Amino acid sequence: MEFINFTPHVIVLNNGTVIPRSGSIARVSVRYGEFDANGIADAELVPHFEIPAPREGVIYVVSGLIAHVLKRSDVVSPASTHPDCRRDATGQLISVPGFFRFA
């Protein structure tokens, strides 16, 4: 399986696998509707980066927010809040046990 990393971070798995940055970063912005009488506006998340079409044997790594917006089976995010993550003495993330997806 080939992983293409569209996050701004090098991803290290607990098993030592390193997934380098691809050089492109997938981002989203927020599109706001009109505010109602109570000061509440509807919002929509809008991707700013086109994730390539699905390809056999390829998984695209993005942030959890973008994975949630896209909901594709070939789009995953690092499981950076999983209890099996490894952290240093200051709590800084060192590695993740794997990935998750919204599909």
C-alpha positions in Angstrom: 0.0 0.0 0.0 1.3 3.5 -0.9 0.5 6.4 1.5 0.6 9.9 0.1 0.8 12.5 2.9 -1.1 15.8 2.3 -0.5 17.0 5.9 2.2 19.5 6.9 3.9 16.9 9.2 6.0 13.8 8.7 4.0 10.9 10.1 5.7 8.3 12.2 3.9 5.0 13.0 4.5 3.1 16.2 6.1 0.3 14.1 8.8 2.8 12.8 7.3 3.4 9.4 7.9 7.0 8.3 5.5 8.7 5.8 7.1 11.9 4.5 5.2 15.0 3.5 4.2 15.1 -0.2 4.9 18.8 -0.5 1.2 19.6 -0.9 -1.1 20.4 2.0 -4.8 19.7 1.9 -6.7 22.5 3.7 -10.3 23.7 4.2 -11.9 27.1 4.8 -15.3 28.0 6.1 -18.0 29.6 3.9 -20.5 31.5 6.1 -24.2 32.2 5.4 -26.1 35.2 6.5 -26.5 35.8 10.3 -30.1 35.4 11.6 -31.8 37.6 14.1 -30.0 35.7 16.9 -26.5 36.3 15.4 -26.2 32.7 14.2 -25.0 31.8 10.7 -24.9 28.5 8.9 -21.4 27.4 7.9 -19.9 25.0 5.3 -16.4 23.6 5.2 -14.9 24.0 1.7 -11.8 22.0 0.6 -9.0 24.2 -0.9 -7.0 21.3 -2.3 -8.1 18.7 -4.8 -7.3 15.2 -3.5 -6.5 13.0 -6.5 -9.1 10.5 -7.7 -9.0 7.1 -6.1 -6.2 4.8 -7.3 -5.7 1.1 -6.6 -3.2 0.6 -3.8 -3.0 4.3 -2.8 -4.2 5.9 0.4 -4.2 9.7 0.9 -3.4 11.0 4.3 -5.0 14.3 5.4 -6.2 16.0 8.6 -9.2 14.6 10.5 -11.3 17.6 9.5 -10.6 17.1 5.8 -11.2 13.3 6.0 -14.6 14.1 7.6 -15.5 16.5 4.8 -14.5 14.1 2.1 -15.7 10.8 3.6 -13.8 8.6 1.1 -12.5 5.1 1.8 -9.1 6.0 0.4 -8.7 9.1 2.6 -7.4 8.6 6.1 -6.0 10.6 9.1 -3.4 9.9 11.6 -4.9 8.5 14.8 -3.2 11.2 16.9 -5.6 11.0 19.8 -5.6 7.2 20.1 -4.5 5.9 23.5 -1.7 3.9 21.9 0.0 7.0 20.6 3.6 7.5 21.8 4.5 10.8 23.4 7.7 12.2 24.9 8.1 13.5 28.5 6.5 16.8 27.6 3.5 15.2 25.9 4.6 15.9 22.4 3.4 13.3 19.9 6.2 11.0 18.7 4.3 8.3 16.8 0.8 7.1 16.1 -0.5 3.5 16.0 -2.2 3.9 12.6 -4.9 5.8 10.8 -8.7 6.3 10.9 -11.3 7.2 8.2 -14.8 8.5 7.8 -16.3 6.4 5.0 
